[in-house]
């Protein structure tokens, strides 16, 4: 059996790849929205600025939720591994 370093680094659970894709999608969408917001900032009213800031906060919260799912599942996997030893 050949030892490969990538086997140690890459998760065996494919769900983590799905989470990373979700997180990447939210990051890209949020960054595009932020770029557009900054480009139009001078032309926006105070109400529109507050609305856009709330939308940016939504992107942050979506990303945080995905991150917490990843962390929770990692903790669950580690705890399960520890109890089987």
N, C-alpha and C positions, 0 to 999 in steps of 0.2 A: 504494500500500500504506500502510495506516494504522499508525502506531506506537502500541503500547499498552504501558504500563508493566507491566501484569500479565504480559505475555509474558516479561518479564525475571525476574520474581519467582517465578512458578509453574513447578515442574518439568515438563518435557515427558514424562518417563518416568512412566507411571501406577503403576509398582511402588512409587514413593515414597509415593503416597497409601495404598496397601495397608499399607506399613510404619507410616505415621503412625496409621492406624486400629488396627493391632495394638498399637502403643505406647499409644494412648489407652485401649484396652480394658484393658490390664494396669494402667495408672495408676488407672483407675476401680475395677477389682476390688481392687487393693491398698489404695486409699484407703478403700473400704467395709470391707474386712477390718480395717484399722487402727482405723477408727472403732468397729467392733464390739468389737475387742480392748480399746481404751481404756475403753469403756463397761462392760466386764465385768472389768476388771483387778483390782479389789479382791476379787472372788469367786474368782479363779483360784489354783490351787496353783502352787508353784514349777515343777513339771513342765509344767503347762499353759502357764505364762508362757514357758518356754523353747521349747516346741513352737510357740507362736504367733509368737515372735520368729524362729524358723527359717522359718516360713511367710512372714513378711514379707520375710525375706532372699531367699526364692525369687522373690517378686514383683520385688524389686530386680534379681536376676540375669536374670530374663526380660526386663525393660526394658533392661538393659545389653546383652543379646545382640541385641535388635532395633536398638538405637542403633548398635552396632558394624556390623551389616549395612548400615545406612543410610550410615554413614561410609565403609565399605569400597567400597560401590557408587559413592558420590560421588567418591572418590579414583580409582576405575577409570574413571569417565566423564571426569574432568578429565585424567587421564593419556592416555586415548585421544584427547581433543581436542587436547592439546599435541603429540602425535606426528603428528597430521595437518596441523599448521601448518607 
